Amino acid sequence: MPSSERSSAARTGLRAAALAGAALAVLTVVPAQARDASVCAQDAAPVNVTMEVERGRVVGDLSLDKAQLTARFASRHAKGTGARMTTGKWDTVGLTESSLEIVTSTSTLVRSARGGGYCADLRSVRLKVGYPELRVYIPREYPTGSCAYDVVREHELEHVAITRAVLDDHAPRLRTVVAEAVQTINPLWAPTREAAKGAAAKLLHRALEPAVVALKADHRRRNKAIDGHDNYVRLQRRCDNW
């Protein structure tokens, strides 16, 4: 018989850019089924899964000039966190930054296991996926209401719409991944109580990794479709002063 029982809550959050690395971390947690079946008794209680999608608050930023925006994009391009508009000289005249965040909040029943360690039974999962902020940069050389300002803002808001549409399209898949993962996750065994409390959240993030990779690839593809040379030329023809 377990010597003690208690319900514990754990909250794990990772930015999408760091998710792949987190999946490679060594976990001191294993399904109890992989150990002696008597270590942790099977728990048939259903796991409640809820989800919140955060579509991002749009923040306009006029604090940087074109040279600073160009440097900012260059420093972030490898991370895939920005979508920009350029002129024919490839100065950055518009930039939208987004950072996908995934947070899992879990409620877990933790109890001592026979032979040492702890058993963890997941009770509920709250998945929060989205963007706390979508920051739209327009160079300070373009005053509000000018032709260039209006064209750049219109284009950057297309990137905002794409970001939100991709999130809306992929969110159901992310929830499905979690809902399927929790069907076989109980019970878990861990050597310490602290590891047991966070065990389920870590395994859920591992399960989510392929779906997150697919979301990010779709996001890059759709943004690239409106950032081609021909579209930039068409936009620049609408104004005289760039």
C-alpha positions as CSV (number, residue, x, y, z in Angstrom):
1,M,0.0,0.0,0.0
2,P,1.2,3.5,-0.7
3,S,2.5,5.2,2.5
4,S,1.3,8.7,1.5
5,E,-0.8,10.5,-1.1
6,R,-1.2,14.0,-2.2
7,S,-2.2,16.1,-5.3
8,S,0.4,18.2,-6.8
9,A,0.3,20.9,-9.5
10,A,3.1,21.5,-12.0
11,R,3.5,24.1,-14.7
12,T,5.9,23.8,-17.5
13,G,6.5,26.3,-20.3
14,L,8.7,26.3,-23.3
15,R,9.2,28.7,-26.2
16,A,8.8,26.8,-29.5
17,A,12.4,27.7,-30.4
18,A,13.6,25.8,-27.4
19,L,11.2,22.9,-27.6
20,A,13.5,20.6,-29.7
21,G,16.3,21.0,-27.3
22,A,14.1,20.3,-24.3
23,A,13.0,17.0,-25.9
24,L,16.5,15.8,-25.8
25,A,16.9,16.3,-22.1
26,V,17.4,13.1,-20.0
27,L,14.3,12.4,-18.0
28,T,14.5,10.5,-14.8
29,V,10.9,9.3,-15.3
30,V,9.6,6.1,-16.8
31,P,6.1,4.7,-17.3
32,A,5.4,2.3,-14.4
33,Q,4.5,-0.3,-17.0
34,A,8.2,-0.5,-17.9
35,R,9.1,-1.4,-14.3
36,D,7.6,-4.1,-12.2
37,A,3.9,-3.9,-12.7
38,S,3.3,-4.0,-8.9
39,V,5.3,-0.8,-8.3
40,C,2.5,1.5,-9.3
41,A,-1.1,0.3,-9.5
42,Q,-2.9,1.1,-12.7
43,D,-5.1,4.1,-12.5
44,A,-8.2,4.1,-14.7
45,A,-9.5,7.6,-13.8
46,P,-10.0,9.8,-16.9
47,V,-7.6,12.7,-17.4
48,N,-9.4,16.1,-18.1
49,V,-7.8,18.1,-20.9
50,T,-8.5,21.8,-21.5
51,M,-6.9,24.2,-23.9
52,E,-6.5,27.9,-24.3
53,V,-5.4,29.6,-27.5
54,E,-3.7,33.0,-27.2
55,R,-3.9,34.7,-30.6
56,G,-1.6,37.6,-29.6
57,R,-2.0,41.2,-28.7
58,V,-0.8,43.4,-31.5
59,V,1.7,46.1,-30.4
60,G,2.8,48.8,-32.8
61,D,6.4,49.9,-32.4
62,L,7.9,53.1,-34.1
63,S,11.0,53.3,-31.9
64,L,13.6,52.1,-34.5
65,D,14.8,53.5,-37.8
66,K,15.4,51.5,-41.0
67,A,19.0,50.7,-40.3
68,Q,18.1,49.4,-36.8
69,L,15.3,47.3,-38.2
70,T,17.6,45.8,-40.8
71,A,20.1,44.8,-38.1
72,R,17.4,43.5,-35.8
73,F,16.0,41.2,-38.5
74,A,19.5,40.0,-39.4
75,S,20.1,39.0,-35.7
76,R,16.8,37.1,-35.6
77,H,16.5,35.6,-39.1
78,A,18.2,32.3,-38.1
79,K,15.6,31.9,-35.3
80,G,12.7,32.3,-37.7
81,T,10.9,34.7,-35.3
82,G,10.4,37.6,-37.7
83,A,8.7,38.4,-41.0
84,R,9.7,41.6,-42.8
85,M,9.1,43.9,-45.7
86,T,12.0,45.4,-47.6
87,T,12.7,48.0,-50.2
88,G,14.5,47.4,-53.5
89,K,17.8,48.2,-51.6
90,W,16.8,45.5,-49.0
91,D,16.5,48.0,-46.2
92,T,14.0,46.6,-43.7
93,V,10.9,48.9,-43.7
94,G,8.6,46.6,-41.7
95,L,9.1,43.8,-39.3
96,T,6.6,41.6,-37.4
97,E,8.0,39.5,-34.5
98,S,6.2,36.6,-32.9
99,S,7.4,34.0,-30.4
100,L,5.2,30.9,-30.0
101,E,4.8,29.7,-26.4
102,I,3.4,26.4,-25.1
103,V,2.6,26.0,-21.5
104,T,1.2,22.9,-19.9
105,S,-0.2,23.1,-16.4
106,T,-0.8,19.7,-14.8
107,S,-2.5,18.4,-11.7
108,T,-1.0,15.1,-10.5
109,L,-1.6,12.7,-7.7
110,V,1.8,11.7,-6.2
111,R,2.2,8.7,-3.9
112,S,5.1,6.6,-2.6
113,A,5.9,3.5,-4.6
114,R,6.7,0.1,-3.4
115,G,10.4,-0.4,-3.3
116,G,11.2,3.3,-3.3
117,G,10.5,6.2,-5.6
118,Y,7.1,7.8,-6.3
119,C,4.1,7.0,-8.5
120,A,2.4,9.9,-10.4
121,D,-1.1,9.8,-11.7
122,L,-2.1,12.6,-14.0
123,R,-5.5,14.1,-13.2
124,S,-5.8,17.1,-15.5
125,V,-3.9,19.1,-18.2
126,R,-4.4,22.7,-19.2
127,L,-2.6,23.4,-22.4
128,K,-2.0,27.1,-23.3
129,V,-0.7,27.7,-26.8
130,G,-0.1,31.0,-28.7
131,Y,1.5,34.3,-28.8
132,P,1.5,36.7,-25.8
133,E,2.4,39.5,-28.2
134,L,2.7,40.2,-31.9
135,R,5.0,43.2,-32.3
136,V,4.8,45.2,-35.5
137,Y,7.8,47.5,-36.3
138,I,7.5,50.4,-38.7
139,P,10.5,52.7,-39.1
140,R,10.3,56.0,-37.4
141,E,11.2,57.7,-40.7
142,Y,7.6,57.1,-41.7
143,P,5.3,59.3,-39.8
144,T,1.8,58.0,-38.9
145,G,-0.6,58.7,-41.8
146,S,2.1,58.9,-44.4
147,C,1.8,56.7,-47.6
148,A,4.7,54.6,-46.7
149,Y,3.5,54.1,-43.1
150,D,0.0,53.0,-44.3
151,V,1.5,50.5,-46.9
152,V,3.9,49.0,-44.5
153,R,1.3,48.7,-41.8
154,E,-1.1,47.0,-44.2
155,H,1.6,44.5,-45.2
156,E,2.7,43.7,-41.6
157,L,-0.9,43.2,-40.5
158,E,-1.1,40.5,-43.3
159,H,1.7,38.8,-41.4
160,V,-0.3,39.1,-38.2
161,A,-3.3,37.5,-39.9
162,I,-1.1,34.7,-41.2
163,T,0.3,34.0,-37.8
164,R,-3.1,33.8,-36.2
165,A,-4.5,31.7,-39.0
166,V,-1.7,29.2,-38.7
167,L,-2.2,29.0,-35.0
168,D,-6.0,28.4,-35.4
169,D,-5.4,25.7,-38.0
170,H,-2.8,23.8,-35.9
171,A,-4.3,24.2,-32.4
172,P,-6.8,21.3,-32.8
173,R,-3.9,19.0,-33.7
174,L,-1.9,20.1,-30.6
175,R,-4.9,19.4,-28.4
176,T,-5.4,16.0,-30.1
177,V,-1.7,15.1,-29.4
178,V,-2.2,15.8,-25.7
179,A,-5.5,14.0,-25.5
180,E,-4.0,10.9,-27.1
181,A,-0.9,11.0,-24.9
182,V,-2.7,11.1,-21.7
183,Q,-4.6,7.9,-22.5
184,T,-1.4,5.9,-21.8
185,I,0.6,8.1,-19.5
186,N,-0.6,6.8,-16.2
187,P,0.9,5.7,-14.0
188,L,4.4,7.2,-14.0
189,W,7.4,6.4,-11.8
190,A,10.1,8.8,-10.7
191,P,12.9,8.6,-8.1
192,T,11.9,11.8,-6.3
193,R,8.7,13.6,-5.4
194,E,9.7,16.7,-7.3
195,A,10.5,14.7,-10.5
196,A,7.1,12.9,-10.1
197,K,5.2,16.3,-10.0
198,G,6.7,17.4,-13.3
199,A,6.9,14.1,-15.0
200,A,3.7,14.3,-17.1
201,A,4.4,17.8,-18.3
202,K,7.8,16.8,-19.6
203,L,6.5,13.8,-21.5
204,L,3.7,15.9,-23.0
205,H,6.2,18.4,-24.3
206,R,8.1,15.6,-26.0
207,A,4.9,14.3,-27.6
208,L,4.0,17.8,-28.9
209,E,7.4,18.4,-30.6
210,P,6.5,17.0,-34.1
211,A,3.2,19.0,-34.2
212,V,5.0,22.2,-33.1
213,V,7.7,21.6,-35.9
214,A,4.9,21.3,-38.4
215,L,3.2,24.5,-37.2
216,K,6.5,26.5,-37.5
217,A,7.2,25.1,-41.0
218,D,3.7,26.1,-42.1
219,H,4.1,29.6,-40.6
220,R,7.4,30.1,-42.5
221,R,5.8,28.9,-45.7
222,R,2.8,31.2,-45.6
223,N,4.8,34.2,-44.6
224,K,7.3,33.6,-47.4
225,A,4.4,33.6,-49.9
226,I,3.8,37.3,-49.4
227,D,7.4,38.4,-49.0
228,G,8.6,37.8,-52.5
229,H,10.3,40.3,-54.7
230,D,7.3,40.9,-57.0
231,N,5.0,41.7,-54.1
232,Y,7.5,44.1,-52.7
233,V,7.8,45.9,-56.0
234,R,4.0,46.2,-56.2
235,L,3.8,47.6,-52.8
236,Q,6.6,50.1,-53.4
237,R,4.9,51.5,-56.5
238,R,2.1,52.7,-54.3
239,C,4.3,55.4,-52.7
240,D,7.0,57.8,-53.8
241,N,9.1,58.3,-50.7
242,W,10.8,55.2,-49.2
